[in-house]
Amino acid sequence: MARPLLFFILLWTLALLLLGSIVHAVGASLACPDWPTCFGTMMPEMTGGVFWEHLHRLWAGALLVLFPVAVFLTRRAHPHRVALFHLGLAGIGLLLVQSVLGGLTVIYQLPDAISTSHLALAFLFLALVTVMLVRTRPETGGYRDADAERRLVRRAGLVAAGLVFVQSVVGALVRHTDAGMACPDVPLCLGRVIPPLDYPTVLLHFLHRVLGIVVAVVTLRYGWLVVARTRSPFARKMATAMAAGVMAQVLLGFASVAGRLAPPYVSAHTLLAAMLLALGVATAAHAWERAS
């Protein structure tokens, strides 16, 4: 029962990240001007921006109920695996901090640092749930040369996940500092390969693009190595999915600019970043030797 619930929570968290991106993209971040209520009530009229903002709050609130149940069930199913239980407790702590940050973003009118931290912690929670889900699999075998292949897969997953996380935090800064259209053309920026970097918004936007290229190249390279040098079906599937996902992500980034930050494009861009993070973390977690 624990694993199906963890998988459900993983999907729920991805949906929550998508909702959060939609809230910002449609300009509904302050549609509810107070917190934790919305216009003084827990059940406001669900119309316009209030619909998206309050739905986001309710969705997050449900996660505060679901995840402790999953931690309890995981503890019962794996009583001797203390590390899993500690991960679960850390996840509960992250959710509590996230709740406070969500309130502060409203109370202090969307400060860039708090809003960016809010997304960063959401990605960390997604990574934590992914580790718990993968590490409760019945087995983690399938490696021909166990030590060498596991090292390669671990490195590939960790590097890919780390780069995606950094790129996503920079992307959050781009979004919350309104730098999304600082370079209004693609694939160039202000008509140049390297734009004038005198303005912070242009510098931040250009950094996001450069990091995107780095993420794509590194992920594709490691994906090829994993497919070519390992026999683990799980690792090969994850590597293939990451390679396909990172190429789609580059195209979505271009589409977001070309589409003038249209909500469908930027929201899909955030969702795919979260999925890439989960794939990288799952790849690394699968290759780790099982511990208590």
C-alpha positions, 0 to 999 in steps of 0.5 A: 500500500505504501508504494502506490500511495508514494507514486500517487503523491509523486503525480500529485506533486507534479500536478501541484507544480503545474498549478503553481506555474499556471497561477503565476502565468495567468497573473493570479498569484495575489488573487487571494490577498490574504493567507491562510484564508482567501478574502476571509474565508476558506471557500471563496467564490471560485472564479477568475484568478481566485479559482487557480490560486485557491485550487493551488492552496487546496491541492497543497493542503491535501499533500500535507495530509497524504504524505504523512500517511505515506510515511506511516505506511512506509514505516510499517512496510519497512520497519528496519529501513531507518533511512527511509523513515528519516527521509519521510520525516524530512519530507514532512518538515519540507512541507511545513516550511513550504506552507510558511513560504507560501503564506509569506509570498502572499503577505509580503507581495511576492518577493523574488527571494521567497518566491524562488525559494518556494519553487526550489523547496518544491523541487527538493520535496519532489526529489525526496518522494522520488527517492522513497518511491524508487528505494521501496522497489522489490529489487534494484538489480540488472547490472552486469558489472555491478560496481562499474555500472552502478557508479556510471548510472549514479553519476549520470543521475546525480549530474543530470538532476543537479544541473536540472535543479540549478537550471530550474532555480535560475528559471524561477528567478527569471520568472519572478524578476520578470526577465522572461522576455528580456531576450524577446527573440529566439534563438538569438538574444536581442539579435546577437549570439551574446547580447549586451550584458549590462542589464541584470534581466538580460544577464539572467535570461541569457544565463538561463539559456546558456545553462539550458544548453549545458543541461541538454549536452550533458544529459544527452552525453550521459544518456548515451553512456548509460544506454551503451554501457549498462544492462539495467533495463530501468537505467536504460529506460530512465536515460532514454526518457531523460534524453527525449525530455531534455530535447523537448524542454529546449523546444519548449523554452524557445516556444515560451519566448516565441509565444510571449510567455503564453501560459500553456508553454511556460506551464509545460516548461515548468512541468517538464523540468520537474519530470526531468529532475524526478527522472535524474533522481530516480536513475541515481537512487536506483543505482545506489546500494540498498541501505537500511 
